[in-house]
Amino acid sequence: MMIVLGIESSCDECAVALLAGDEVVHQVIASQIEAHQCYGGVAPEVASRLHIEQISTVVDQLFTQSPYHPEDIDLVAYTNRPGLMGSLLVGATFAKHFAWALGKPFIAVNHLLAHLFVAKQEHPTLTFPFLGVIASGGHTVIAVVEGYQEDQVKVLGTTLDDAIGECFDKVGKAYGLPYPAGVHVDKLAQTGDAQAYAFPYPKLNPRYAGAYDCSYSGLKNAVINQKEQFLRADAEDSLENIMASFQYVAVRQLVKIILKASNDFSLHQVVIGGGVAANSALRAMIQSYTHLKFFSLPSKLCGDNGQMIAYYGKELFLERGKTSDALDTGVIPRVDLFKYQRPIPS
């Protein structure tokens, strides 16, 4: 039974967790939401400074509140890609020095893939291959997932512009909702009429977009700057109706792509990771398609967390023959795997 310490610091959550085998011993998350609310989004310099202040404290809390001691761990797993450069550097530097001081191996983890693979810990019946969807503030990615290695993740499509979570946050900010806005949009939408506004779906040019790509910039602009054009004649112009109609189109666009990919590749197992995976409308819409087997995650695992890093790091470590990464392993703010790839015109 391996004891694994997971450290996640890619953005504005300083999160750590201990795993014993596949069981979560304890985890601690230091949120930075209050510090960033005055900016309406994450301020990278503030985030990295807060990580410096928080990381030793959260690791101390983790071991104080668990039956294990630092010398008991067998592996340190940490996020080194993608994310904010300053935030990544804090977590990576701490993790490598912590492991080196104890004489323990360590392994660098792609935290976006960890969002998907933690579903295998939560749902042991989930098997490869499956359809993996990353829906977060920074990414919207649809992929065929055939194994734990990065080259076993075949990206089918991405967003051409805004990520779905970014769209939620920008729309929410424009209407005065607190940061992060996604949860507030969801709450308001639950009492609104999703058909009050006929907000548009994107029409993507096949010369510049693939069959599984998506776009959220146009929807964002329509909701923020042109909502009067889309209000139905018999509908009320209310904040609840705006958010319900916006959320429906945002989620429906992604679900349409999931359905097409599932059909085209005969993949009926679906995992959605990232902060938007906690959205109630997205969950309900996916679950309404009974031919899909949706492996949902609890809300606490949709956002950034140490548990997913610990679990994915352990699986990678075992697949690589228990080989530690090198001390000079760097951090990578942007990963080519998740960049938009313009299709080659036929």
Summary of the structure (lengths in Angstrom):
residues: 346
radius of gyration: 20.4
end to end distance: 52.1
largest distance: 69.0
contacts: 1217
relative contact order: 0.18
helix: 44%
strand: 18%
